[in-house]
Amino acid sequence: MIKPYPKKSLGQNYLTDPNICRKIVSSFNIKPHDIILEIGPGRGEITKYIADLTENVIAVELDKSNCEILEKILPHVRVINTDFLRFDIKEYAAIHKLRVIGNIPYNITSEIIFKLIDNRECITDAQLMVQSEVAERLTADPGTKQYGITTVQLGALAEVKLLFKVSRNCFYPPPRVDSSVIYIDFTKSREHRIRDISMFRNIVKAAFSSRRKTLRNTLKNFIKDNIPDIDFARRAESLSVDEFIKLSNMIS
């Protein structure tokens, strides 16, 4: 079998282990009526297993040559040749919410996750292959070095779980890092408890602007008076997501 030639400019690392591909799809628990949006399907190593479970598959792929291959081997899959960051999610979720899956390019992981966050009203859940370091950061507990802005902001809008790790040897070419599959459930959002989402985001960013400083210093532009039940001698990394929501609501 001739291995697919990856393009470094597109951050391509093809997942070639069929057991891992099947595990990724089976863990997403796809139902026949689900509308699945796959980010970066490549040459269909995961897509073909998704297409066995539902006829409603939208594959967004930037590489035109890969699109041609997908259209040939999986004619019932809707293949869209575009950059996912330019893809209009709302257009395809006009009637039913989407479920998102993908082995995403590591160089634009943050941009993709924030795009999903910005379109969360159109998405039920997402299962993504990301760099293990990113997965640890997104699922980190308070008080750890990995816990930060993205952990809190995403944690307030969804439930995030680390499902399993994937060795770099399962890819061609092997990346320099190991990967992990994470699950993001937007139905478990705590957004309804946040009075002002813009204020919440600004407070989280400001609180983590200097990890060594206390909240009294990082949030001095937000605090005019003492707020009961909040210890401003603490540092941002010690606050849970619920405590950040409480803090934001009190300030707003």
Backbone torsions as a table, in degrees:
resi	resn	phi	psi	omega
1	MET	NA	132.4	179.6
2	ILE	-83.9	125.7	-179.6
3	LYS	-72.8	142.1	177.8
4	PRO	-65.1	141.1	-179.5
5	TYR	-88.5	113.9	-177.1
6	PRO	-78.6	155.4	177.7
7	LYS	-109.6	116.2	-178.3
8	LYS	-61.9	-34.0	-177.7
9	SER	-62.8	-23.2	179.9
10	LEU	-103.2	6.1	179.0
11	GLY	63.1	36.0	-175.4
12	GLN	-83.1	124.9	168.8
13	ASN	-134.9	105.7	-173.5
14	TYR	-77.4	130.6	174.5
15	LEU	-77.2	119.6	-172.1
16	THR	-115.1	-6.1	-178.3
17	ASP	-86.3	110.4	-176.7
18	PRO	-63.5	-29.8	178.9
19	ASN	-66.2	-40.6	177.8
20	ILE	-68.2	-40.2	178.3
21	CYS	-58.9	-45.5	179.0
22	ARG	-65.7	-38.4	-179.9
23	LYS	-64.5	-41.4	179.1
24	ILE	-60.4	-46.9	-177.7
25	VAL	-69.6	-43.3	-178.5
26	SER	-65.0	-33.8	-179.1
27	SER	-72.8	-15.8	179.5
28	PHE	-84.5	-9.8	173.8
29	ASN	52.4	58.5	-176.8
30	ILE	-77.8	134.4	177.0
31	LYS	-105.8	156.6	-176.9
32	PRO	-56.8	-30.3	-177.7
33	HIS	-87.4	-6.9	-178.0
34	ASP	-66.9	143.0	171.9
35	ILE	-102.0	112.2	-174.3
36	ILE	-102.3	126.0	173.9
37	LEU	-105.7	115.5	178.9
38	GLU	-102.4	128.0	178.0
39	ILE	-92.6	124.6	176.3
40	GLY	59.7	62.0	-177.8
41	PRO	-69.0	-13.5	-178.3
42	GLY	63.2	-121.0	-180.0
43	ARG	-108.5	22.4	169.6
44	GLY	87.9	17.9	-177.9
45	GLU	-63.2	-34.5	175.3
46	ILE	-93.7	-37.4	-175.4
47	THR	-55.1	-40.5	-175.6
48	LYS	-63.9	-31.1	177.9
49	TYR	-78.1	-34.3	176.0
50	ILE	-63.5	-44.4	-176.5
51	ALA	-65.9	-18.0	176.1
52	ASP	-75.4	-18.2	-173.8
53	LEU	-105.2	-25.7	179.2
54	THR	-150.6	147.1	177.8
55	GLU	-88.2	-4.9	-175.4
56	ASN	-99.7	75.4	-177.5
57	VAL	-120.3	126.6	175.0
58	ILE	-114.0	118.4	-177.4
59	ALA	-111.2	116.2	-178.8
60	VAL	-101.6	113.2	-173.3
61	GLU	-133.6	129.1	-178.5
62	LEU	-79.6	-33.6	-176.3
63	ASP	-76.7	114.8	-176.9
64	LYS	-62.3	-38.6	-179.9
65	SER	-64.3	-36.2	176.5
66	ASN	-67.6	-37.3	178.3
67	CYS	-60.4	-41.4	179.9
68	GLU	-63.7	-38.7	178.4
69	ILE	-67.3	-44.4	-179.4
70	LEU	-61.8	-43.0	-179.5
71	GLU	-64.3	-29.4	-178.9
72	LYS	-79.2	-45.9	-174.5
73	ILE	-88.0	-22.0	-179.7
74	LEU	-131.8	70.6	-173.8
75	PRO	-63.7	-21.4	-179.6
76	HIS	-88.2	-1.1	175.8
77	VAL	-91.2	135.2	178.0
78	ARG	-82.9	109.7	-176.8
79	VAL	-101.0	127.3	-179.8
80	ILE	-119.9	117.9	-177.4
81	ASN	-87.6	92.0	179.7
82	THR	-161.6	167.6	173.7
83	ASP	-77.0	126.8	-177.6
84	PHE	-57.9	-32.5	-179.3
85	LEU	-67.6	-15.9	175.9
86	ARG	-103.4	-3.8	-176.6
87	PHE	-72.7	135.0	-179.0
88	ASP	-88.5	95.3	-178.2
89	ILE	-63.3	-41.1	-176.8
90	LYS	-59.3	-35.1	-179.3
91	GLU	-61.7	-35.0	-176.5
92	TYR	-95.6	-0.5	178.3
93	ALA	-118.9	26.8	-176.5
94	ALA	-65.6	-33.6	-177.3
95	ILE	-105.3	-47.6	-179.1
96	HIS	-127.5	147.5	177.1
97	LYS	-68.3	153.8	-178.3
98	LEU	-99.1	156.1	168.1
99	ARG	-114.2	133.0	-171.2
100	VAL	-112.2	137.4	177.7
101	ILE	-141.3	151.3	177.8
102	GLY	174.9	146.7	166.7
103	ASN	-94.1	92.0	-165.9
104	ILE	-88.7	151.9	177.5
105	PRO	-61.9	128.7	-174.8
106	TYR	-68.6	-23.9	-177.6
107	ASN	-75.4	-11.5	177.5
108	ILE	-129.2	26.6	-178.7
109	THR	-57.0	-48.4	-177.9
110	SER	-61.3	-43.7	-179.5
111	GLU	-61.7	-40.6	179.9
112	ILE	-66.4	-44.8	-179.2
113	ILE	-63.5	-41.6	179.1
114	PHE	-69.4	-29.2	174.3
115	LYS	-66.0	-41.2	176.7
116	LEU	-63.6	-41.2	178.2
117	ILE	-61.1	-45.1	-178.4
118	ASP	-66.2	-21.3	179.7
119	ASN	-112.9	25.8	-173.2
120	ARG	-61.6	-25.2	179.0
121	GLU	-69.5	-14.3	-179.3
122	CYS	-101.7	-4.7	-170.9
123	ILE	-124.5	131.2	175.5
124	THR	-78.2	-51.8	-177.8
125	ASP	-159.7	171.2	-178.9
126	ALA	-146.8	143.4	175.0
127	GLN	-127.6	118.0	-170.9
128	LEU	-127.9	142.9	170.2
129	MET	-92.4	119.8	-178.4
130	VAL	-132.8	170.0	175.3
131	GLN	-61.4	138.2	-176.0
132	SER	-56.1	-36.8	179.2
133	GLU	-61.8	-39.5	178.4
134	VAL	-67.9	-43.0	179.2
135	ALA	-59.5	-41.4	178.7
136	GLU	-65.0	-36.2	179.5
137	ARG	-69.3	-40.6	-177.4
138	LEU	-71.6	-23.9	-177.7
139	THR	-112.0	14.8	-174.7
140	ALA	-68.8	154.6	176.1
141	ASP	-95.2	153.5	175.7
142	PRO	-55.7	145.3	177.9
143	GLY	90.8	-1.6	178.9
144	THR	-104.8	160.5	-179.5
145	LYS	-66.1	-29.2	-177.8
146	GLN	-75.1	-20.8	-176.8
147	TYR	-70.9	125.5	-176.9
148	GLY	-160.9	-157.0	-174.2
149	ILE	-56.5	-51.9	-176.6
150	THR	-64.7	-37.6	178.2
151	THR	-56.8	-47.8	-175.5
152	VAL	-73.0	-46.0	-176.3
153	GLN	-64.8	-43.8	178.3
154	LEU	-72.7	-37.0	-179.6
155	GLY	-63.2	-25.3	177.9
156	ALA	-78.7	-23.6	-174.1
157	LEU	-105.9	-7.0	-178.5
158	ALA	-163.3	164.8	170.8
159	GLU	-97.1	127.5	-175.9
160	VAL	-117.4	130.6	180.0
161	LYS	-129.0	143.4	171.1
162	LEU	-90.7	119.2	-175.6
163	LEU	-87.8	-56.3	179.5
164	PHE	-164.3	160.7	179.8
165	LYS	-95.8	154.9	-179.8
166	VAL	-130.5	125.7	-179.2
167	SER	-66.3	147.4	176.3
168	ARG	-61.5	-21.5	-178.9
169	ASN	-73.9	-6.1	178.3
170	CYS	-87.0	1.4	-176.6
171	PHE	-116.7	158.2	170.2
172	TYR	-131.7	123.2	-11.0
173	PRO	-72.1	157.4	179.2
174	PRO	-63.9	126.8	175.3
175	PRO	-70.4	172.2	-179.0
176	ARG	-82.8	-3.5	-177.3
177	VAL	-131.4	161.1	173.0
178	ASP	-85.3	163.9	-175.7
179	SER	-121.2	165.8	175.7
180	SER	-142.6	151.1	175.5
181	VAL	-101.7	126.7	179.3
182	ILE	-116.9	155.2	178.6
183	TYR	-120.9	127.7	-179.2
184	ILE	-117.2	116.5	-176.9
185	ASP	-109.2	104.2	-178.1
186	PHE	-76.8	-9.7	176.7
187	THR	-77.0	-11.7	179.6
188	LYS	-101.6	31.4	-176.7
189	SER	-71.4	148.8	173.2
190	ARG	-107.0	15.4	-175.6
191	GLU	-60.1	-33.0	-178.3
192	HIS	-63.5	-16.4	179.1
193	ARG	-91.3	-6.2	-177.1
194	ILE	-97.0	121.8	-177.4
195	ARG	-69.0	-41.3	-176.1
196	ASP	-139.0	102.7	-174.4
197	ILE	-65.1	-33.7	178.2
198	SER	-66.0	-43.0	177.2
199	MET	-63.3	-42.6	178.9
200	PHE	-57.3	-48.6	-178.8
201	ARG	-62.4	-42.3	-178.6
202	ASN	-65.6	-38.4	-179.9
203	ILE	-68.1	-41.7	179.1
204	VAL	-63.0	-45.3	179.1
205	LYS	-61.6	-44.8	-178.8
206	ALA	-66.5	-40.3	-177.4
207	ALA	-62.5	-35.1	-178.9
208	PHE	-95.2	7.3	-177.4
209	SER	-64.2	-27.0	174.6
210	SER	-146.2	102.8	-171.1
211	ARG	-64.0	-24.1	-178.3
212	ARG	-79.3	-21.6	-176.2
213	LYS	-86.2	155.2	178.6
214	THR	-81.5	166.7	178.5
215	LEU	-60.6	-30.5	179.7
216	ARG	-60.6	-32.7	-180.0
217	ASN	-88.5	-43.9	-176.0
218	THR	-73.3	-25.2	-177.5
219	LEU	-109.8	21.3	-176.3
220	LYS	-62.6	-25.0	178.7
221	ASN	-79.1	-12.4	-179.2
222	PHE	-103.1	-23.2	-172.4
223	ILE	-101.1	122.2	177.1
224	LYS	-105.7	-35.8	-179.6
225	ASP	-130.3	167.8	175.0
226	ASN	-66.0	138.9	179.4
227	ILE	-112.3	123.4	-177.6
228	PRO	-63.4	150.0	175.4
229	ASP	69.9	7.9	176.6
230	ILE	-119.2	121.4	179.1
231	ASP	-92.7	102.7	-175.9
232	PHE	-80.4	5.4	173.0
233	ALA	-86.0	-6.2	178.7
234	ARG	-80.6	162.1	174.1
235	ARG	-100.0	158.1	-174.8
236	ALA	-55.8	-40.2	-173.9
237	GLU	-67.2	-11.1	-179.6
238	SER	-90.5	-11.5	-177.2
239	LEU	-88.1	137.0	175.4
240	SER	-78.1	169.8	177.1
241	VAL	-59.8	-43.1	179.6
242	ASP	-62.2	-36.2	179.0
243	GLU	-69.9	-35.8	175.6
244	PHE	-65.5	-38.6	177.1
245	ILE	-63.1	-44.9	178.7
246	LYS	-60.9	-45.7	179.5
247	LEU	-60.8	-47.0	-179.8
248	SER	-61.0	-43.7	-179.5
249	ASN	-64.7	-37.8	179.5
250	MET	-67.3	-39.8	-179.8
251	ILE	-72.1	-40.6	-178.7
252	SER	-72.7	NA	NA
